[in-house]
Amino acid sequence: MDFKRILKRLSHQWQVKLYLFFLAVLLWGFVVINKSYETVVSVDLIPINVQDGKLIVSEIPEHVKVRFTGTGKDLILMQYVSKPRLELNMETIQHFYDYPLRVNQVILSPDLEAIPMTVISPETVKVVLEDMLVRRVRIVPNIDVDPHPGYTFATEPYVLPDTCTITGPRSIVRRMQTITTESYKAKDVKKSIREEIALSLPDSLHLSAQPGMVTLVAEMDKIAERDIKTIKIGVIRLPHDSNLAIDPPELDMRVSGPAKRLARLTADSIQVYVDFSKWNPETRECVPEFNLPEGIEWVQSNPEKVRIVVEVNTP
């Protein structure tokens, strides 16, 4: 069999050609990964050994660019498998320091023979530390809930728990009395709401909260009306030397509000009174005023006015 016939047979055997192609690729790859190169790698920047009771309040970059030299194999492993890091040792820093970045701060896996040559950017990191303060503050829900027509809140919406522990820089935490939740919006609501929402903690303030999530509770109820009978009428701002009689001494009132709360409402829950300073001596009539429980609204009273008869005590 001559040489030309061998080549002709090979030209028709695609399996052999494919095998030879992969063999060539492997040989090329072996040469490439064992050759030395230089490349720039984004390296994680990790602060370590921050003193107890201190917080970093300056902006520390998450990554720095470092130039490495090494074999192709090591450089590939370094970027995708055994990633290096640059450690900032804060052990001796009390307040602030312009920290120079050096290649001897770069930590590599022992299995890699790559060498860090230089830190390209940034060359320096500004470190500012501040004393830590822990404080318990009240949580205020930041919500915008619009009930469906004919419905209302059974009680004011609230969160559980209603306080949390804030940890952060003393200069910020010492001024904090409250913290809000993330915004929560809902429209045309009929059913009660019970959902987990996060607290609003801007990253720029270096704050943390425990717990970081709270439960928003908004109980819904149908709006109803109810008549409350024979509510006693009191009096305020009456001169010490005077007595008076109110006619009638009681009134009936129609109120509206959440149906379940109205069912528990009694006459003793409503304070009705006349303000003697507003009494008209000519008509001897006065419009009663009232204090209603939260969430309950006045609809009408019967009677709307009462008569006042005043007797002045004489020595």
WOVEN-V84603 format. One record per residue. RES is the residue in one letter. SS is DSSP state (H for helix, E for strand, C for the rest). PSI is psi in whole degrees, 0 to 359 (* if undefined). OMEGA is omega in degrees with one decimal (* if undefined). Layout:
RES | SS | PSI | OMEGA
RES | SS | PSI | OMEGA
//
This chain:
M | C | 123 | -177.4
D | C | 175 | -174.2
F | H | 322 | -178.6
K | H | 322 | -179.9
R | H | 325 | 178.3
I | H | 316 | 179.3
L | H | 323 | 179.9
K | H | 320 | 179.0
R | H | 319 | -179.7
L | H | 327 | -178.2
S | H | 340 | -179.5
H | C | 357 | -179.2
Q | C | 88 | -174.0
W | H | 333 | 178.6
Q | H | 321 | -179.7
V | H | 319 | 179.8
K | H | 321 | 179.5
L | H | 320 | 178.2
Y | H | 315 | 179.9
L | H | 325 | 179.2
F | H | 313 | 179.6
F | H | 326 | 177.3
L | H | 319 | 178.9
A | H | 320 | 178.5
V | H | 317 | 179.3
L | H | 318 | 179.0
L | H | 319 | 178.1
W | H | 317 | 180.0
G | H | 320 | 179.3
F | H | 319 | 179.6
V | H | 318 | -176.5
V | H | 312 | -173.2
I | H | 344 | 178.3
N | C | 3 | 176.2
K | C | 149 | -178.8
S | E | 141 | 179.9
Y | E | 169 | 169.1
E | E | 141 | 178.4
T | E | 160 | 177.9
V | E | 130 | -176.1
V | E | 139 | 173.4
S | E | 117 | -173.0
V | E | 137 | 177.1
D | E | 136 | 177.4
L | E | 118 | -172.3
I | E | 112 | 171.3
P | E | 137 | 178.9
I | E | 159 | 173.0
N | C | 40 | 172.8
V | C | 133 | -176.2
Q | C | 147 | 177.5
D | C | 138 | 179.1
G | C | 5 | 179.4
K | E | 152 | 175.7
L | E | 144 | 172.9
I | E | 120 | -178.6
V | C | 354 | 175.3
S | C | 162 | 180.0
E | C | 112 | 178.3
I | C | 124 | 179.5
P | C | 147 | 179.6
E | C | 333 | -176.4
H | E | 153 | 171.3
V | E | 155 | 179.7
K | E | 126 | -177.4
V | E | 136 | 175.7
R | E | 129 | 179.9
F | E | 157 | 168.0
T | E | 145 | -179.5
G | E | 179 | 178.8
T | E | 158 | 178.9
G | H | 322 | -179.9
K | H | 311 | -177.6
D | H | 321 | -179.0
L | H | 325 | 176.8
I | H | 315 | 178.6
L | H | 322 | -177.4
M | H | 327 | -176.9
Q | H | 335 | -172.7
Y | H | 342 | -175.7
V | C | 291 | -177.9
S | C | 82 | -174.3
K | C | 137 | 177.3
P | C | 169 | 175.8
R | E | 156 | 174.8
L | E | 121 | -174.6
E | E | 133 | 173.3
L | E | 110 | -179.0
N | E | 112 | -176.5
M | C | 11 | -169.8
E | C | 323 | -173.9
T | C | 2 | -176.5
I | C | 128 | -179.0
Q | C | 313 | -174.8
H | C | 299 | -179.2
F | E | 156 | -177.1
Y | E | 134 | 170.8
D | E | 100 | -168.4
Y | E | 113 | 175.8
P | E | 140 | 180.0
L | C | 128 | -176.7
R | C | 157 | -178.1
V | H | 338 | 179.4
N | H | 355 | 175.3
Q | H | 354 | -178.7
V | E | 129 | 179.8
I | E | 122 | 179.7
L | C | 155 | 173.9
S | C | 138 | 179.4
P | C | 339 | -178.3
D | C | 348 | -176.4
L | C | 142 | 178.1
E | C | 11 | 176.8
A | C | 152 | -176.6
I | E | 125 | 173.7
P | E | 129 | -176.6
M | E | 316 | -178.8
T | E | 150 | 173.1
V | E | 121 | -175.0
I | E | 307 | 179.9
S | E | 144 | -12.2
P | C | 159 | 178.5
E | C | 337 | -179.1
T | E | 144 | 176.5
V | E | 129 | 177.6
K | E | 120 | -179.1
V | E | 126 | 175.6
V | E | 126 | 178.5
L | E | 150 | 176.7
E | E | 153 | 178.1
D | E | 142 | 179.4
M | E | 143 | 175.6
L | E | 138 | 177.9
V | E | 131 | -176.4
R | E | 147 | 176.8
R | E | 129 | -176.8
V | E | 162 | 179.4
R | E | 144 | 180.0
I | E | 127 | 178.9
V | E | 120 | 179.2
P | C | 131 | 177.2
N | C | 87 | -172.4
I | E | 154 | 175.4
D | E | 91 | -176.6
V | E | 125 | -177.3
D | E | 108 | -178.8
P | E | 153 | 173.3
H | C | 147 | 177.5
P | C | 133 | -178.1
G | C | 0 | 179.1
Y | E | 159 | 177.9
T | E | 176 | 175.8
F | E | 132 | 174.6
A | C | 323 | 172.8
T | C | 167 | 175.9
E | C | 135 | 177.7
P | C | 145 | -178.6
Y | E | 172 | 178.9
V | E | 152 | 176.5
L | E | 124 | -8.1
P | C | 168 | -178.5
D | C | 3 | 174.0
T | E | 161 | 177.1
C | E | 165 | 178.1
T | E | 121 | -179.9
I | E | 133 | 174.7
T | E | 131 | -178.8
G | E | 189 | 179.6
P | E | 139 | -177.7
R | H | 319 | -175.9
S | H | 335 | -179.6
I | H | 312 | -173.3
V | H | 325 | -177.3
R | C | 340 | 179.4
R | C | 355 | -174.7
M | C | 130 | 173.4
Q | C | 328 | -178.6
T | E | 167 | 171.7
I | E | 144 | -177.4
T | E | 163 | 172.8
T | E | 169 | 169.0
E | C | 156 | -177.8
S | C | 137 | 176.9
Y | E | 127 | -178.2
K | E | 142 | 176.1
A | E | 144 | -178.6
K | E | 154 | 175.1
D | E | 50 | -172.5
V | E | 130 | 173.4
K | C | 318 | -175.3
K | C | 150 | 178.3
S | C | 149 | -177.1
I | E | 136 | 173.4
R | E | 97 | -173.5
E | E | 152 | 176.7
E | E | 130 | 175.2
I | E | 153 | -177.3
A | E | 159 | 173.1
L | E | 152 | -178.7
S | C | 108 | -178.0
L | C | 96 | 177.9
P | C | 131 | -179.2
D | H | 328 | -175.5
S | H | 343 | -178.4
L | H | 354 | 176.6
H | C | 45 | -179.2
L | C | 153 | 170.5
S | E | 154 | -177.2
A | E | 145 | 175.8
Q | E | 114 | 0.3
P | C | 160 | 178.9
G | C | 347 | 178.7
M | E | 146 | 176.3
V | E | 166 | 179.1
T | E | 120 | 175.7
L | E | 128 | 178.9
V | E | 120 | 175.0
A | E | 103 | -177.3
E | C | 128 | -177.6
M | E | 153 | 178.8
D | E | 157 | 176.1
K | E | 147 | 175.8
I | E | 132 | -179.9
A | E | 172 | 175.3
E | E | 151 | 178.7
R | E | 144 | 175.8
D | E | 127 | 176.6
I | E | 123 | -173.2
K | E | 155 | 170.5
T | E | 62 | 175.2
I | E | 124 | -177.6
K | E | 143 | -178.4
I | E | 125 | 176.6
G | E | 186 | -178.9
V | E | 144 | 175.8
I | E | 160 | 179.1
R | C | 40 | 176.6
L | C | 129 | 177.2
P | C | 147 | -175.5
H | C | 332 | -176.1
D | C | 19 | -176.1
S | E | 150 | 169.4
N | E | 153 | 177.8
L | E | 159 | 174.9
A | E | 136 | -179.3
I | E | 131 | -178.5
D | E | 115 | -5.2
P | C | 162 | -178.3
P | C | 353 | -178.9
E | E | 161 | 173.7
L | E | 165 | 173.7
D | E | 148 | -178.0
M | E | 138 | 172.4
R | E | 129 | -178.1
V | E | 161 | 176.7
S | E | 159 | 179.5
G | E | 191 | 178.5
P | E | 134 | -173.3
A | H | 318 | -176.9
K | H | 325 | 178.9
R | H | 323 | 177.4
L | H | 326 | -179.3
A | H | 334 | -179.1
R | H | 356 | -174.4
L | C | 139 | 176.5
T | C | 170 | 178.8
A | H | 329 | 179.8
D | H | 344 | -179.8
S | H | 348 | -175.4
I | C | 129 | 177.9
Q | E | 117 | 178.1
V | E | 136 | -177.4
Y | E | 162 | 171.5
V | E | 142 | 178.5
D | E | 109 | -175.3
F | H | 333 | 179.8
S | H | 343 | 179.0
K | H | 7 | -177.2
W | C | 137 | 178.0
N | C | 109 | -176.4
P | C | 333 | -177.0
E | C | 315 | -179.0
T | C | 341 | -177.1
R | C | 22 | 179.5
E | E | 155 | 179.9
C | E | 143 | 178.1
V | C | 119 | 178.7
P | C | 144 | 173.3
E | E | 168 | -174.1
F | E | 156 | 171.4
N | E | 123 | -178.2
L | C | 152 | 174.3
P | C | 152 | -179.3
E | C | 133 | 178.8
G | C | 353 | 178.5
I | C | 135 | -177.9
E | E | 144 | 178.0
W | E | 140 | 175.4
V | E | 306 | 177.2
Q | E | 161 | 177.6
S | E | 153 | 177.3
N | E | 112 | 1.4
P | C | 166 | 178.1
E | C | 335 | 178.0
K | C | 155 | 176.6
V | E | 156 | 177.5
R | E | 144 | 179.9
I | E | 126 | 176.2
V | E | 122 | -174.0
V | E | 134 | 173.4
E | E | 127 | -179.7
V | E | 126 | 178.7
N | C | 130 | 176.7
T | C | 148 | -179.8
P | C | * | *
//
